[in-house]
Structure formats: structure tokens, C-alpha cells
Amino acid sequence: MEQRVIGRSGHSLSVIGLGTWQLGADWGDVDEKDALAVLEAAAESGITFFDTADVYGDGRSEQTIAAFLRGRPDLDVTVATKMGRRVDQIPENYVLDNFREWNDRSRRNLGVERLDLVQLHCPPTAVYSTDEVFDALDTLVEEGRTAAYGVSVETCAEALEAIARPHVASVQIILNPFRMKPLLEVLPAAAEAGVGIIARVPLASGLLSGKYTKDTVFAANDHRTFNRHGEAFDQGETFSGVDYGTGVEAAAEFSGLVPAGFTPAQAALRWIMQQPGVTTVIPGARTPEQARTNAEAASLPPLSEETLAAIRELYERRIKEQVENRW
């Protein structure tokens, strides 16, 4: 699979990675055996980047990745984790002592002396403009606790603040055919600064797979049930912030634009990979087959200019008004 360097970190990552939120929590139940099978399928498909967080299952996702990698010492996989969402979301909690504590916990969970990449996990907006926060992150690198650091953001404005910081290696942001605003300023700024872009929520919480209808029912412990209006965390993390009914209709249209030989999900991933400045895209997978099918998108041909234009027109007509003013 194609490898791309993630900004200032120097790490080379597969252009398609694996998001592992669903292996920890908030996507219904996934047992450890199934989670390990997903990780195995991803690795066997050429994926060399796993993205996790200390809050996914309160560490379960990190621990599962560690268990998998212990059994596969032959693999060269970069693991990124995130920190900060296990405490009250106030800027005062984003200080060096807490960073060290959170970092130590993730290193224990992952069974490593040094993290490959640690990211602030969508902290309060004020954190991005606080010099002391980035001084503390520099200290984690100096102390050998992490090789590099980045941020995960909700808004384009937050991304631009982070990109301006000299040692930020990566910015993780929602980017997909239903969330195009990052193309305007964020991706060009990141490319100019040498900052990697990790594209998350690439399938709009599954909408872009084209499998859901207005009558689809999700499990009670699935965020697609309990966070549709931002009840638990930022609404943009669920269906990319698009109203579910609108999203289902737009996804049906999107499926009609997909070229022969692609699934709708693969077309969405291919669209993201083609955007200049994207380093890697991290779809989740609940089954080995999903992991393999997602990975196959990396070997499919680029979408044509005609298809790209049709996807843009769909976004402008159906989605843009709902999302661009918020994120």
C-alpha cells in the first residue's frame, strides 16, 4: 500500500489506516476476539497505521492493540493515541503534570516506552492558543515519552491555530464528501507548513456506505443513537453533523455517482485520498471484511474529474448549508 510521511514526525504511514474507536466503545458491542480479527485483517491488507485514544473504552482499545502487536512482532505499525477527554473539558486541565499522567497511562496500556504519536483529543478551543500547552507537549518529546505530537480538532479555525505551531506534526480533522470545508484553507496551510493531515470520520459514521435507510435502528450504546444532536460530545462526530434524514437521502445520491468497480465506501475513501495534503485516512471497521474492503480502496484508480465535480455539486446542493457554518 502507498506510504506517506506524516508531516514533521518522519513516520511513513499507509495512506489508509484503521480508526479503532469502534474497538473500544460507542459503536455497539465488539468482543476482543472480533477486535483482534479486525486488526489482523487490517495488517494483512497493508495497513500500517492504527489510531486510538485513551478514552476509547477507557483504555480498552489501546490494550487490544497492544495485545495484537505482542502477538505480531514482525509488524512495523505506527500507533497514534489521543489524550485529554477523560477529565472535565476546561483549559486548566491541559497542563504538564496531567500530560505526563495521561501519557504514562497510554504507554502502559500500549506496552511501549515511547508513544509514536500522541494527539490532544479535541480539547477546548482556548487550548490551541495557549503557549504553555505546546511547551508542555515539547517537554513530553524531550523526555522521550512520545516521538511526536499532534492535535485532533473539531473546527477548521482550531486546525489553523495548531498548524501555526512549529512542532505540531499532525492535525486530525473530519474530512469526507459531506465535510469539504477543510479543503479551503486547512489542507493548503498544512501542506505549506509540513504538517500531516489525518482524515477521520471518512464515511460520515457509515452514511457514505449507502447501507442505511431512514428506518435503520442502531444499538442503544451506539453514538449514532445517543449523540445525533450532540448530547454526549460534539455533534459533528456523528454523521459528520448532518441531519440523519438528509444524510440518508444524500448518501443514496452519492451511491449513484460511484463508478463501476467501487463500493460507495471505497469511493468516499478514494475521494479523500485524492485531496492534496492528506496523509492518511482512518476508517473504522467492525468486521475483518470491512477492514479488507476499506484497504482495497488504496489500489483502486483515481476518481475522474467528472465524478469529482458531481460529488462537489451534491455537497453544495444538499450538505454545505448544514455544516460549513459550524465546523
Phi and psi in degrees as a GROMACS rama.xvg file:
@    title "Ramachandran Plot"
@    xaxis  label "Phi"
@    yaxis  label "Psi"
@TYPE xy
-56.581  139.042  GLU-2
-113.226  140.277  GLN-3
-130.34  142.929  ARG-4
-79.2873  132.082  VAL-5
-89.0855  88.8411  ILE-6
51.4509  -136.679  GLY-7
-77.4995  -3.10081  ARG-8
-75.6927  -27.0947  SER-9
83.622  -9.57656  GLY-10
-72.5692  136.885  HIS-11
-96.9613  130.32  SER-12
-122.839  150.442  LEU-13
-63.6925  143.076  SER-14
-64.287  -25.9249  VAL-15
-113.131  123.457  ILE-16
-107.977  -163.694  GLY-17
-130.202  119.669  LEU-18
-82.3518  136.598  GLY-19
-120.222  22.5484  THR-20
-55.4208  -44.8978  TRP-21
-67.121  -17.5198  GLN-22
-83.1654  -6.77467  LEU-23
-110.168  -48.831  GLY-24
-172.43  170.361  ALA-25
72.5495  11.8962  ASP-26
-130.446  28.6855  TRP-27
84.1323  -176.068  GLY-28
-86.524  132.801  ASP-29
-133.988  119.007  VAL-30
-82.4516  166.745  ASP-31
-62.7287  -38.5765  GLU-32
-59.9158  -44.1094  LYS-33
-67.1977  -39.1342  ASP-34
-62.7455  -43.3471  ALA-35
-64.2156  -35.5349  LEU-36
-66.0922  -37.0709  ALA-37
-63.8796  -45.5885  VAL-38
-62.26  -41.0293  LEU-39
-63.0519  -45.973  GLU-40
-62.5871  -39.6111  ALA-41
-62.7871  -48.9635  ALA-42
-62.0136  -42.3965  ALA-43
-67.5862  -19.5683  GLU-44
-90.672  3.26516  SER-45
98.7205  4.0917  GLY-46
-76.7112  127.975  ILE-47
-121.392  16.5169  THR-48
-138.224  120.478  PHE-49
-112.901  133.317  PHE-50
-113.691  127.559  ASP-51
-136.469  -167.4  THR-52
-161.837  152.567  ALA-53
-66.7281  -19.7969  ASP-54
-91.205  -10.3441  VAL-55
-71.5431  104.376  TYR-56
65.43  25.3103  GLY-57
53.6029  41.8538  ASP-58
106.292  -10.2496  GLY-59
-61.4036  -41.5732  ARG-60
-63.0054  -45.7862  SER-61
-58.9439  -45.0334  GLU-62
-65.0633  -36.3202  GLN-63
-66.8927  -42.0184  THR-64
-61.4102  -42.6226  ILE-65
-60.772  -43.9268  ALA-66
-61.8842  -41.1199  ALA-67
-64.2789  -47.3701  PHE-68
-69.3011  -29.2726  LEU-69
-61.0238  -34.5243  ARG-70
-84.243  -7.25431  GLY-71
-131.291  64.1014  ARG-72
-65.1635  -11.3465  PRO-73
-75.6201  -15.5025  ASP-74
-84.1271  143.113  LEU-75
-109.4  89.9931  ASP-76
-117.859  132.123  VAL-77
-89.5392  130.207  THR-78
-116.084  122.947  VAL-79
-106.195  136.768  ALA-80
-123.664  178.133  THR-81
-135.89  158.495  LYS-82
-143.703  153.887  MET-83
121.29  -14.5305  GLY-84
-94.2531  5.9771  ARG-85
-93.1113  3.26063  ARG-86
-127.423  171.557  VAL-87
-56.949  137.568  ASP-88
-85.54  76.0624  GLN-89
-128.243  144.565  ILE-90
-56.476  -30.236  PRO-91
-62.5862  -19.0047  GLU-92
-83.2603  -8.09462  ASN-93
-95.5948  74.2543  TYR-94
-131.278  163.836  VAL-95
-58.0095  -44.536  LEU-96
-58.7639  -42.6865  ASP-97
-67.1109  -40.8102  ASN-98
-57.3922  -45.0415  PHE-99
-61.4678  -43.6404  ARG-100
-62.7819  -46.5952  GLU-101
-64.747  -41.5374  TRP-102
-63.8294  -42.584  ASN-103
-60.7152  -41.835  ASP-104
-63.641  -44.1101  ARG-105
-66.2115  -37.7704  SER-106
-64.28  -37.9579  ARG-107
-65.3405  -45.7929  ARG-108
-60.0192  -39.7628  ASN-109
-89.2349  -9.87892  LEU-110
69.0773  37.8027  GLY-111
-130.522  156.256  VAL-112
-79.6033  -33.4802  GLU-113
-137.743  131.369  ARG-114
-73.3594  147.353  LEU-115
-71.0194  -44.3969  ASP-116
-155.847  126.217  LEU-117
-115.688  140.09  VAL-118
-125.599  137.782  GLN-119
-64.8294  134.151  LEU-120
-98.827  83.1039  HIS-121
47.7178  59.7972  CYS-122
-73.5223  174.646  PRO-123
-56.0474  145.854  PRO-124
-54.4194  -36.869  THR-125
-61.5065  -24.216  ALA-126
-61.1026  -36.1947  VAL-127
-66.2475  -22.1375  TYR-128
-105.799  16.9964  SER-129
-104.803  113.017  THR-130
-57.7873  -39.4946  ASP-131
-61.7434  -31.1925  GLU-132
-61.8652  -45.9722  VAL-133
-76.6685  -28.4506  PHE-134
-62.4366  -40.5357  ASP-135
-66.1034  -40.0904  ALA-136
-64.9862  -39.4503  LEU-137
-58.8815  -37.4593  ASP-138
-63.9943  -39.4684  THR-139
-58.7401  -38.7352  LEU-140
-68.5233  -45.7268  VAL-141
-60.8582  -34.3805  GLU-142
-81.7724  -2.20953  GLU-143
77.6414  15.9636  GLY-144
-79.4514  -28.1338  ARG-145
-146.121  146.451  THR-146
-76.2126  -30.0894  ALA-147
-161.602  165.179  ALA-148
-137.626  156.953  TYR-149
-148.673  -166.359  GLY-150
-137.158  151.666  VAL-151
-112.897  129.429  SER-152
-123.461  160.516  VAL-153
-97.1191  -36.8309  GLU-154
-118.247  158.739  THR-155
-65.0761  -36.4445  CYS-156
-61.4493  -41.2106  ALA-157
-64.0869  -39.9779  GLU-158
-60.4365  -44.464  ALA-159
-65.3725  -36.7253  LEU-160
-60.2579  -45.3071  GLU-161
-68.7886  -40.7361  ALA-162
-59.7641  -30.5503  ILE-163
-71.7553  -13.7403  ALA-164
-78.5636  135.146  ARG-165
-69.5706  -21.282  PRO-166
-114.266  7.14548  HIS-167
-70.8952  122.182  VAL-168
-86.1469  -30.1457  ALA-169
-152.06  152.945  SER-170
-125.923  125.056  VAL-171
-100.781  126.566  GLN-172
-146.259  150.876  ILE-173
-71.5925  124.198  ILE-174
-147.605  123.838  LEU-175
-166.725  176.054  ASN-176
-61.687  -10.239  PRO-177
-105.497  3.21298  PHE-178
-142.101  83.8943  ARG-179
-98.7327  -7.877  MET-180
-54.5069  -36.9641  LYS-181
-57.6002  -20.3269  PRO-182
-65.9222  -26.2046  LEU-183
-69.6684  -51.3181  LEU-184
-127.509  -36.5582  GLU-185
-65.8646  -51.4957  VAL-186
-63.5971  -43.401  LEU-187
-61.6812  -40.4205  PRO-188
-65.1373  -40.5406  ALA-189
-64.735  -42.8584  ALA-190
-62.4024  -41.8438  ALA-191
-65.8574  -35.8578  GLU-192
-87.0393  -8.83961  ALA-193
76.9674  31.1351  GLY-194
-102.367  133.365  VAL-195
-74.3044  150.579  GLY-196
-116.657  120.85  ILE-197
-104.404  114.13  ILE-198
-89.9463  117.308  ALA-199
-111.424  171.333  ARG-200
50.2794  46.2113  VAL-201
-68.526  -21.501  PRO-202
-107.932  17.2359  LEU-203
51.9398  52.1841  ALA-204
58.093  32.2538  SER-205
96.6563  -12.9294  GLY-206
-54.3635  -44.5505  LEU-207
-73.1122  -2.92731  LEU-208
-72.724  -19.0149  SER-209
75.6271  12.0027  GLY-210
-92.6416  -11.1335  LYS-211
-101.312  150.621  TYR-212
-121.71  175.218  THR-213
-65.692  -17.1653  LYS-214
-96.3384  -1.28856  ASP-215
-61.4324  134.747  THR-216
-113.954  127.822  VAL-217
-101.19  157.899  PHE-218
-60.5451  154.628  ALA-219
-62.0934  -30.9863  ALA-220
-95.1768  21.034  ASN-221
-101.807  130.813  ASP-222
-61.8908  -18.8989  HIS-223
-72.3284  -9.44575  ARG-224
-97.5685  -48.3738  THR-225
-97.4975  -2.1504  PHE-226
-127.691  24.9257  ASN-227
-62.3796  -26.0469  ARG-228
-117.613  21.3417  HIS-229
77.8047  28.7113  GLY-230
-67.1082  -32.0776  GLU-231
-109.489  -33.3586  ALA-232
-158.445  -171.788  PHE-233
-55.3746  130.547  ASP-234
-59.859  -28.4861  GLN-235
-63.72  -18.1114  GLY-236
-76.6257  -14.5557  GLU-237
-112.855  116.91  THR-238
55.5795  28.7502  PHE-239
58.6952  18.1398  SER-240
86.1875  2.0649  GLY-241
-84.3136  136.52  VAL-242
-52.4304  133.89  ASP-243
-58.971  -45.6057  TYR-244
-60.7676  -44.8675  GLY-245
-61.8261  -41.9222  THR-246
-63.1028  -40.8307  GLY-247
-62.1066  -44.2617  VAL-248
-65.154  -44.1384  GLU-249
-66.3587  -36.0339  ALA-250
-65.4351  -35.9628  ALA-251
-63.2965  -40.621  ALA-252
-64.571  -42.9022  GLU-253
-58.12  -43.2049  PHE-254
-58.7089  -32.739  SER-255
-71.91  -13.2967  GLY-256
-95.1652  -6.44455  LEU-257
-74.3084  130.132  VAL-258
-67.3435  160.027  PRO-259
-59.5994  140.683  ALA-260
92.8707  -7.70349  GLY-261
-111.899  145.515  PHE-262
-84.8295  161.997  THR-263
-56.6404  -41.0433  PRO-264
-62.4734  -42.3382  ALA-265
-64.9775  -36.5895  GLN-266
-65.1547  -39.3828  ALA-267
-63.9189  -43.0374  ALA-268
-65.6242  -41.8946  LEU-269
-62.8021  -38.6615  ARG-270
-58.7812  -44.6382  TRP-271
-65.9337  -45.6298  ILE-272
-58.436  -28.8368  MET-273
-81.2177  -8.93122  GLN-274
-77.596  124.245  GLN-275
-58.8392  130.315  PRO-276
104.26  -14.8749  GLY-277
-75.1835  130.49  VAL-278
-90.2852  -52.0209  THR-279
-151.332  155.39  THR-280
-123.14  137.622  VAL-281
-121.256  72.5349  ILE-282
-65.7527  147.59  PRO-283
-85.4873  169.283  GLY-284
-152.323  135.202  ALA-285
-100.795  -12.0034  ARG-286
-135.608  155.691  THR-287
-57.1728  -37.801  PRO-288
-63.8026  -40.3512  GLU-289
-60.9497  -43.7003  GLN-290
-60.77  -43.5732  ALA-291
-67.2719  -42.218  ARG-292
-65.4957  -40.3434  THR-293
-60.7633  -45.605  ASN-294
-61.6444  -33.3862  ALA-295
-62.6596  -21.6245  GLU-296
-59.9763  -27.769  ALA-297
-66.8646  -23.4044  ALA-298
-98.4146  -0.31723  SER-299
-82.0021  156.185  LEU-300
-70.5223  157.071  PRO-301
-59.5235  149.886  PRO-302
-69.3428  145.464  LEU-303
-72.7807  162.05  SER-304
-60.4351  -35.3454  GLU-305
-64.4952  -43.8134  GLU-306
-66.6003  -42.4921  THR-307
-59.3704  -41.3816  LEU-308
-66.5521  -38.5909  ALA-309
-67.4074  -37.6474  ALA-310
-65.673  -41.4179  ILE-311
-61.5242  -43.2184  ARG-312
-62.935  -40.017  GLU-313
-61.8661  -45.1142  LEU-314
-60.3928  -47.4388  TYR-315
-61.5941  -37.2231  GLU-316
-82.4931  -38.6798  ARG-317
-108.448  -28.2584  ARG-318
-116.002  -40.0506  ILE-319
-49.9419  -45.798  LYS-320
-61.8605  -29.3432  GLU-321
-77.6609  -28.6888  GLN-322
-116.709  -30.5517  VAL-323
-69.7111  -26.6762  GLU-324
-78.7258  -10.4936  ASN-325
-106.552  -36.7406  ARG-326
